[in-house]
Amino acid sequence: MYGQPDQDGHIPGTDPNLTLANAPTRMLFNGRLEHQPLAVKAGELVRIYFVHLGPGVSSVHVIGTILDQVFDGQEPVHGVQTWAVPAGSGAIFEFVVPAPGLFYFVDHDRLAYLPFGFVVSLDASAEE
């Protein structure tokens, strides 16, 4: 989001200066501001449906693993570390996290916002 909340906590609109500077004030995951780790089992397939509103290009990467498949409306791409998603577009990312740990789902264009990155927490004992 490219705007500041008002006194009631609502963001009344997009700030064009923040948009032009590609300087979001908030990032959402599953439509929420909270970014709690997602627990998955070792070797379990993770599939992310990703939409990039823009501006610019979002360079998607999962730190510590490889994107096994990327679907962006063309033939699937296999075995890449980073994938560019243009403004107003989306993609599906599939990967398997190999070992316990935290694996950040980030946008290389917004590494300044790493604390807002999406986290997959791998727990070998995670329940389905």
Residue, then its C-alpha position, 0 to 999 in steps of 0.5 A: m500500500y502506498g499511503q499513510p493511515d488516518q486517525d481512524g487507522h484507514i488509508p484513504g487513498t494512494d499517495p502518488n509520490l510514494t507510488l512514483a518512488n516505489a516506497p510502500t508503507r505497508m505490504l500484505f500477505n493473504g490480505r493481512l498486515e500480520h506476517q506469521p510464519l507458515a509451518v510446512k513439513a520437510g519435503e512438502l510442496v509449497r505453492i504461492y499465488f503471487v500478485h504484484l500491483g506495481p509499480g516496477v517489477s517484483s523480483v521474487h525469491v525464497i532465500g535458501t531454496i530454489l523455485d522448482q516451478v514458476f507459472d506466469g502464463q507461459e510454459p512453466v520455468h524450472g529451477v530458478q532462484t529469482w523470477a521477475v513479475p511485472a506490475g499488474s501481473g501475477a505468477i504461481f511459485e512452487f518450491v520445496v524447503p529442504a530442511p528445518g529453518l526460516f526461509y524468507f519469501v522476498d522481493h529483491d526490489r524491496l529488500a529494504y522491507l525485509p522485516f515485512g518479508f513472507v516467512v515459511s517456517l519449516d517444522a518437521s513435526a508440523e501437523e497437517 
